[in-house]
Amino acid sequence: MTDVNRKALVGLMQMVITLPLLVFLPAWTLHYWQAWVCMMSFFVPVTIITVVLMKTDPELLERRTKAGAGAEKEKGQKVIQSFAAVVFVAMFVVPALDHRFRWSQVPAWAAIAGDVLVVLGFVFVYRVFKENSFTSGVIEVAAGQKLVTSGPYALVRHPMYLGSLVMLTGIPLGLGSLWGLLTVATMALVIVWRLLQEETFLIGHLAGYGEYRERVKYRLVPLVW
């Protein structure tokens, strides 16, 4: 097994252990069907994508495993990634507390719809991976990287953030919480913050990006922004 595959599997196992703890401990119960279904909706696509990338695109997998505040080079991005990590944790903890104290009620169909959003978000992210093997977990331009303008990139300039936002929106709903949607709104602001700084970097470091911005008008959401 390569070091990249080993690192990816370790990261996956850490997530499999950590995220359920972030849900079931605050909820203080295992009788929480929404959480079990949501965890499956999250971990099955993550596992499949990881295994597929191990076999088909280890270079992309390596770029994706290099992520988080510690991996960023710019101080501003370290701050943004730290905020993102805190909000990501809150996206699981707040719905769990909501379930425990019954702050809000979400019908079963809405929770299932949230799980569908989680899966669809991952499917879209994987589509982005297929189109652009240089998709990194940090803001950088790799040696030999070329501008990609096809597929999802013909719709918006940052399609991976769009897919991630769809997936993240599904998590609080899937966990049966309306109050948890406040964490999605916060994460959306963090994503926009990161996106704007990333665009400034790409204009100066990725050939043709300035012209690409003129052709594809929308950054994150088609017909909106």
C-alpha positions in Angstrom: 0.0 0.0 0.0 1.3 3.4 -0.9 1.8 6.2 1.6 -1.0 8.2 -0.1 -3.5 5.3 0.2 -2.5 4.7 3.8 -2.9 8.4 4.6 -6.3 8.4 2.9 -7.5 5.3 4.7 -6.3 6.6 8.1 -8.2 9.9 7.5 -11.3 8.0 6.5 -11.2 5.8 9.6 -10.7 8.9 11.8 -13.8 10.4 10.2 -15.8 7.3 10.7 -15.0 7.3 14.4 -15.2 11.1 15.0 -18.4 12.1 13.2 -20.7 9.6 14.9 -19.2 10.7 18.3 -20.0 14.3 17.4 -23.7 13.3 16.8 -24.5 10.5 19.2 -22.8 12.0 22.3 -24.6 15.4 22.1 -27.8 13.6 21.3 -27.2 11.2 24.2 -29.0 8.4 22.5 -28.5 5.7 19.8 -32.3 5.8 19.1 -31.8 8.4 16.4 -32.8 6.9 13.1 -32.1 10.2 11.2 -28.5 10.1 12.4 -28.0 6.5 11.3 -29.3 7.1 7.8 -27.5 10.4 7.5 -24.2 8.8 8.5 -24.7 6.1 5.9 -25.5 8.7 3.2 -22.3 10.5 4.1 -19.8 7.6 4.6 -20.9 5.4 1.7 -20.1 8.0 -1.0 -16.9 9.1 0.8 -15.7 5.5 0.9 -16.5 4.8 -2.7 -14.9 8.0 -3.9 -11.8 7.3 -1.9 -11.4 3.7 -3.2 -12.0 4.8 -6.8 -9.4 7.5 -6.6 -6.9 5.1 -5.0 -7.2 3.0 -8.2 -7.7 5.6 -10.9 -6.1 8.9 -9.8 -3.7 8.6 -6.8 -2.3 12.1 -7.7 -5.7 13.7 -7.1 -6.1 11.7 -3.9 -2.8 13.0 -2.7 -3.9 16.6 -3.4 -7.2 16.0 -1.6 -5.5 14.6 1.5 -3.4 17.7 1.8 -6.0 19.9 3.4 -6.9 21.9 6.4 -5.4 25.0 8.1 -2.0 23.3 8.7 -1.6 22.6 5.0 -2.4 26.1 3.8 0.5 28.4 3.0 -1.2 31.8 3.4 -2.1 33.1 6.8 -5.5 34.3 5.6 -6.4 30.8 4.3 -5.2 29.3 7.6 -7.8 31.5 9.4 -10.5 30.6 6.9 -9.8 26.9 7.2 -9.9 27.1 11.0 -13.3 28.8 10.8 -14.5 26.1 8.4 -13.4 23.3 10.7 -15.3 24.8 13.6 -18.4 25.3 11.5 -18.2 21.8 10.1 -18.2 20.3 13.6 -21.1 22.5 14.5 -23.1 21.1 11.5 -23.2 17.8 13.4 -23.3 18.9 17.0 -26.1 21.5 16.7 -28.6 19.1 15.0 -27.8 16.5 17.6 -28.5 18.9 20.4 -31.7 19.9 18.5 -32.7 16.3 18.5 -32.0 15.9 22.2 -33.9 19.0 23.4 -36.6 19.0 20.7 -35.9 22.5 19.5 -37.4 21.9 16.1 -39.3 19.1 14.3 -38.5 18.0 10.7 -40.8 15.5 9.0 -39.4 12.2 7.9 -39.7 13.1 4.2 -37.6 16.2 4.7 -34.9 14.3 6.6 -34.8 11.8 3.7 -34.6 14.7 1.2 -31.6 15.9 3.2 -29.9 12.5 2.8 -30.5 12.7 -0.9 -28.9 16.1 -1.0 -25.8 14.7 0.7 -25.5 11.9 -1.9 -26.1 14.2 -4.8 -23.6 16.7 -3.5 -20.9 14.0 -3.4 -21.9 12.8 -6.9 -21.4 16.3 -8.2 -18.1 16.7 -6.4 -16.9 13.4 -8.0 -18.0 14.7 -11.4 -15.7 17.7 -10.7 -12.9 15.4 -9.8 -13.3 13.5 -13.1 -13.1 16.8 -15.0 -10.2 18.3 -13.1 -7.5 16.1 -11.7 -5.8 19.1 -10.3 -8.5 19.9 -7.7 -6.5 20.4 -4.5 -7.5 20.6 -0.9 -5.4 23.8 -0.6 -5.2 26.9 -2.8 -2.3 26.2 -5.1 -1.4 25.8 -8.8 0.6 22.6 -9.4 3.4 22.3 -12.0 1.8 21.6 -15.4 -1.7 22.5 -14.3 -3.9 23.8 -17.0 -7.1 25.7 -16.9 -10.2 23.5 -17.1 -13.3 25.1 -18.6 -15.4 22.1 -19.6 -18.1 20.1 -17.8 -19.2 21.7 -14.4 -16.7 24.5 -15.0 -18.7 25.7 -17.9 -21.6 26.4 -15.5 -19.8 28.0 -12.6 -16.2 28.9 -11.8 -16.1 26.9 -8.6 -18.2 23.8 -9.0 -16.6 21.8 -6.3 -17.8 24.4 -3.7 -21.2 24.2 -5.2 -21.3 20.4 -4.8 -19.9 20.7 -1.3 -22.6 23.3 -0.4 -25.3 21.0 -1.6 -23.9 18.1 0.4 -23.5 20.3 3.5 -27.0 21.6 3.3 -28.3 18.1 3.4 -26.6 17.2 6.7 -28.7 19.2 9.2 -31.9 18.2 7.3 -30.8 14.6 7.2 -30.2 14.8 11.0 -33.7 16.2 11.4 -32.9 19.8 12.4 -34.0 23.2 11.3 -31.8 25.1 13.7 -28.8 23.2 12.1 -29.5 25.1 8.9 -27.9 28.2 10.6 -24.6 26.4 10.4 -25.1 25.9 6.7 -25.6 29.7 6.3 -22.4 30.3 8.2 -20.5 27.8 6.1 -21.8 29.4 3.0 -20.2 32.7 4.1 -16.9 30.9 4.9 -17.0 29.3 1.4 -17.6 32.7 -0.3 -14.8 34.2 1.8 -12.4 31.4 0.7 -13.6 31.5 -2.9 -13.0 35.2 -3.3 -9.4 34.9 -2.1 -8.9 31.8 -4.3 -10.0 33.8 -7.4 -7.4 36.5 -6.6 -4.7 33.9 -6.4 -5.8 32.1 -9.6 -5.8 35.4 -11.6 -2.2 35.8 -10.8 -1.0 32.2 -11.1 -3.2 30.2 -13.5 -2.8 31.2 -17.2 -6.0 32.2 -18.9 -8.1 32.5 -15.7 -8.8 36.1 -16.2 -10.3 35.5 -19.6 -12.2 32.5 -18.2 -13.8 34.8 -15.6 -15.2 36.9 -18.5 -16.7 33.9 -20.2 -18.2 32.2 -17.2 -20.0 34.9 -15.2 -21.2 32.9 -12.2 -18.8 32.0 -9.4 -20.9 29.5 -7.3 -24.6 29.3 -8.2 -25.8 29.4 -11.8 -27.9 32.4 -12.6 -27.4 33.8 -9.1 -23.8 34.6 -8.3 
